Amino acid sequence: MSDVQVRTIEERDLPEADRIFRLAFGTFLRLPDPLAFGGDSSFVRARFLANPGAGFVATRGGELVGSNFAVRWGSFGFFGPLSVRPDLWNGGVGRRLLDPVMALFERWGIRHAGLFTFAESAKHVGLYGSYGFYPRFLTAIMSKAITAPPAATARWSRFSQGAPAAALARCREITNALYDGLDLTDEIRAVATHGFGDTVLVEDGGRLAAFAVCHVGAGTEAGSDQCFVKFGAVRPGPDASADFERLLDACEAFAAGCGAGTVMGGTNLAREAAYRRMRARGYRTVIQGVAMHRPNEPAYSRPDVFAIDDWR
């Protein structure tokens, strides 16, 4: 569509971008009321606030018709949600929204990029494949009801209650050990700055064993009554499996303390031990998609890695 223009998103765009996001995904999933998709969670607003310069909108005749967002975790980047008004599907708007994101990844120096998409959609897999992304393992986004706080098995604290510079440095040690340059600093700061939730820190003899960046409640990527673990990671080593259990204990205790009745978090099935641990604890898959990678390499989605995330 030659009459489609793409520009950086602005705050005034958020209501319409959010409406199109819900309409597009709700229509694809054939919901009776497509605009009910996502409930009172807010991916569009949260992504904009986290990095206003990393979101893009497409307009046609002065009307907003789609949006896309890029996320940088140090040397790793992903994009989404990418949404286009349903009456313009298959017209090339999605590609117009992908091009500035790919250019932004280049400027950021991203070494590995990824995305989460519908595994059953040949159209989506084909579109992203044309940009060099390759479908690898499934990602299971899992949920568990919290009926009572877990027994205290981990010494944990909140990022908001400690020394931020030291905590960020210790979190970087963990992520860099999983994948060179992986860095959640911007994500941790965004959660703290905008009140999305908090970052849970699990201690072990004076060192940081694990951490998890969590959104909680309406207006975040979680939604009412939910704690969403956007990213969690455990320091690699012989104690990683036990520390993953302690991290899950801490996330569940944090959720209960915030009044959330559910914890949600995803893990790529290439991380077999992490997935099996979550299943054994009562987490059940509520959304399933495929993780696509560029280049076709595992990055930190490996069997030896205990991590929680999804690239929606």
C-alpha positions in Angstrom: 0.0 0.0 0.0 1.8 3.1 -1.3 -0.5 5.4 0.7 0.6 4.0 4.1 2.9 6.1 6.2 5.0 4.8 9.1 6.3 7.0 12.0 7.3 6.7 15.6 4.4 6.3 18.0 3.3 9.2 20.1 1.3 9.3 23.3 -1.8 10.6 21.5 -1.8 7.3 19.4 -2.1 5.0 22.4 -5.9 4.7 22.6 -6.4 3.8 18.9 -3.3 1.6 18.8 -4.6 -0.3 21.8 -8.1 -0.7 20.2 -6.6 -2.0 17.0 -4.3 -4.4 18.9 -7.3 -5.9 20.7 -9.4 -6.0 17.6 -6.7 -7.7 15.5 -5.8 -10.4 18.0 -9.4 -10.9 19.1 -10.5 -11.3 15.4 -7.7 -13.7 14.6 -8.7 -15.8 17.7 -12.4 -15.6 16.7 -13.5 -14.2 20.0 -17.2 -13.3 20.2 -16.2 -9.8 21.2 -12.8 -9.2 19.7 -12.3 -6.0 21.6 -12.4 -8.0 24.9 -9.0 -9.5 24.0 -6.5 -9.0 26.8 -9.0 -7.8 29.4 -7.6 -4.9 31.4 -4.0 -5.7 30.6 -2.1 -3.1 28.5 0.7 -4.2 26.3 0.5 -1.1 24.1 0.8 1.4 26.9 3.4 -0.6 28.8 5.6 -1.0 25.7 5.3 2.7 24.9 6.2 3.8 28.4 9.2 1.4 28.6 10.8 2.9 25.5 8.7 5.6 23.6 11.2 5.7 20.7 11.0 2.0 20.0 7.3 1.9 18.9 5.9 2.6 15.4 2.5 3.2 13.9 1.2 2.9 10.4 -1.3 5.5 9.1 -3.5 5.7 6.0 -5.4 8.8 5.0 -4.6 10.2 8.5 -6.1 7.2 10.3 -4.0 4.9 12.4 -4.1 1.4 11.0 -1.5 -0.6 12.9 1.5 -0.6 15.3 4.6 -2.5 16.3 7.1 -2.3 19.2 10.8 -3.3 19.5 12.3 -4.4 22.8 16.0 -4.4 23.6 17.5 -6.7 26.3 21.1 -5.8 25.7 22.5 -7.9 22.8 19.1 -9.6 22.3 16.0 -8.0 20.8 12.5 -9.0 20.0 9.4 -7.2 18.6 5.7 -7.2 19.2 2.8 -7.0 19.5 2.5 -6.3 15.8 -1.1 -5.6 14.9 -2.9 -4.4 11.8 -6.6 -3.4 11.4 -8.3 -6.5 10.2 -9.9 -4.9 7.1 -6.3 -4.2 5.8 -4.8 -7.7 6.5 -2.8 -9.1 3.6 -2.2 -5.7 2.2 1.5 -5.2 3.2 1.0 -3.0 6.3 2.7 -5.6 8.5 5.8 -5.4 6.3 5.8 -1.6 6.5 5.8 -1.9 10.3 8.5 -4.5 10.4 11.0 -2.6 8.3 11.7 0.2 10.9 12.1 -2.4 13.6 14.7 -4.3 11.7 16.5 -1.0 11.1 16.4 -0.3 14.8 17.8 -3.7 15.6 20.8 -2.8 13.4 21.3 0.5 15.1 21.2 -1.1 18.5 23.7 -3.7 17.4 21.4 -6.7 18.2 23.3 -10.0 17.9 20.3 -12.2 18.2 16.6 -11.4 17.6 13.4 -13.2 18.2 9.7 -13.2 18.2 6.6 -15.2 19.4 3.9 -16.0 16.9 1.1 -18.4 16.2 2.6 -21.8 15.5 -0.4 -22.9 13.4 -0.3 -19.8 11.1 1.7 -20.5 8.0 1.1 -16.8 7.0 2.8 -15.5 10.1 5.7 -18.0 10.0 6.2 -17.2 6.3 6.1 -13.5 6.8 8.7 -13.5 9.5 10.8 -16.1 7.7 11.2 -13.7 4.8 13.0 -11.4 7.3 15.4 -14.2 8.3 13.6 -15.6 11.4 13.5 -19.3 11.7 10.9 -21.3 13.8 12.6 -23.4 16.5 10.9 -24.7 19.7 7.4 -23.9 21.0 7.0 -21.5 23.9 4.5 -22.4 26.6 2.9 -19.5 28.5 1.8 -21.1 31.7 -0.4 -20.1 34.6 -0.9 -21.3 38.2 -3.5 -20.3 40.7 -2.1 -19.1 44.1 -4.3 -20.4 46.8 -1.9 -19.8 49.6 1.6 -18.3 49.9 4.3 -21.0 49.5 6.4 -22.1 52.4 9.4 -19.8 52.8 12.3 -21.7 51.1 14.1 -18.7 49.6 15.6 -15.5 51.0 14.3 -12.9 48.6 13.9 -9.2 48.3 12.4 -6.5 46.0 14.5 -4.4 43.7 12.5 -1.3 44.8 13.7 -1.8 48.4 17.4 -2.1 47.9 20.4 -0.5 46.3 19.5 -0.3 42.6 23.0 0.1 41.1 24.3 -3.0 42.9 21.2 -5.0 42.1 21.4 -4.2 38.4 25.1 -5.2 38.2 24.3 -8.6 39.9 21.4 -9.2 37.5 23.7 -8.5 34.5 26.1 -11.1 35.8 23.4 -13.7 35.6 22.1 -12.8 32.2 25.5 -12.4 30.7 26.4 -15.9 31.9 23.3 -17.2 29.9 24.0 -15.3 26.7 26.8 -12.8 26.0 25.5 -9.3 26.4 21.9 -10.3 27.5 20.9 -7.4 29.8 17.5 -6.7 31.5 18.5 -3.3 32.9 16.1 -1.3 30.8 13.2 -3.7 31.6 14.0 -3.6 35.4 14.1 0.2 35.4 10.9 0.5 33.4 9.0 -1.7 35.8 10.3 0.4 38.8 9.8 3.8 37.1 6.3 3.2 35.9 5.0 1.1 38.8 4.3 -1.9 36.7 5.3 -4.2 39.5 8.7 -5.1 40.9 11.8 -7.3 40.4 12.2 -10.2 42.7 15.8 -10.9 43.9 16.7 -14.4 45.3 19.8 -14.4 47.5 22.2 -17.2 48.2 24.9 -16.6 50.8 25.4 -13.0 49.9 25.2 -13.4 46.1 22.3 -13.2 43.7 21.1 -16.6 42.7 18.2 -15.6 40.5 15.8 -12.7 39.7 12.5 -12.2 38.0 10.9 -9.0 36.5 7.2 -9.1 37.4 4.2 -7.1 36.2 1.2 -7.0 38.5 -2.4 -5.9 38.0 -4.5 -3.8 35.6 -2.8 -1.5 33.2 0.3 -3.6 32.9 1.2 -6.6 30.8 -0.4 -8.8 33.6 -4.0 -7.6 34.0 -6.2 -7.8 37.1 -5.5 -10.5 39.7 -2.4 -11.6 37.9 1.4 -11.5 38.4 3.1 -11.9 35.0 6.8 -12.9 35.1 8.0 -11.1 32.1 11.6 -12.4 32.5 13.2 -14.6 35.1 16.7 -16.2 35.2 18.9 -18.4 37.4 22.6 -18.2 37.7 24.0 -21.3 35.8 25.8 -24.0 37.7 25.2 -27.1 39.8 22.6 -25.4 42.0 20.6 -24.0 39.1 17.7 -26.5 39.3 17.2 -26.0 43.0 17.6 -22.2 42.6 14.8 -22.3 39.9 12.5 -23.8 42.5 13.4 -21.1 44.9 12.8 -18.4 42.3 9.3 -19.8 41.6 8.7 -19.8 45.4 9.7 -16.2 45.5 7.5 -15.2 42.5 4.5 -16.9 44.0 5.1 -15.3 47.4 5.5 -11.9 45.8 2.2 -12.5 43.8 0.4 -13.5 47.0 1.8 -10.5 48.8 0.4 -8.2 46.0 -3.0 -9.8 46.2 -2.7 -11.6 42.9 -4.5 -14.9 42.5 -2.5 -16.2 39.5 1.1 -16.3 38.4 1.7 -16.4 34.7 5.1 -17.0 33.0 6.4 -18.6 29.8 9.3 -20.8 29.0 10.7 -22.1 25.7 10.4 -25.9 25.5 14.1 -26.1 24.5 14.6 -25.4 28.2 13.3 -28.8 29.0 14.2 -29.0 32.7 12.7 -25.6 33.4 9.5 -26.5 31.6 9.2 -29.8 33.4 9.8 -28.1 36.8 7.0 -25.7 36.1 4.7 -28.5 35.1 5.5 -30.4 38.2 4.6 -27.4 40.3 1.1 -27.1 38.8 1.7 -24.6 36.0 -0.5 -25.3 33.0 -0.2 -24.0 29.5 -2.8 -21.4 28.6 -1.2 -20.0 25.4 1.2 -21.8 23.1 3.3 -20.3 20.2 6.5 -20.8 18.4 9.7 -18.8 19.1 11.4 -17.7 15.9 15.1 -16.8 15.9 17.4 -14.8 13.8 20.0 -16.3 13.3 18.8 -19.9 13.5 20.7 -20.5 16.8 19.5 -21.2 20.3 20.8 -18.1 22.1 19.7 -18.7 25.7 17.0 -21.2 24.9 19.1 -24.2 25.7 18.5 -27.3 27.9 20.9 -26.1 30.5 19.2 -22.7 31.0 16.6 -22.1 33.7 14.7 -19.0 32.5 11.2 -17.7 32.2 10.1 -15.4 29.4 8.0 -15.1 26.2 8.6 -12.8 23.3 5.0 -11.6 22.7 
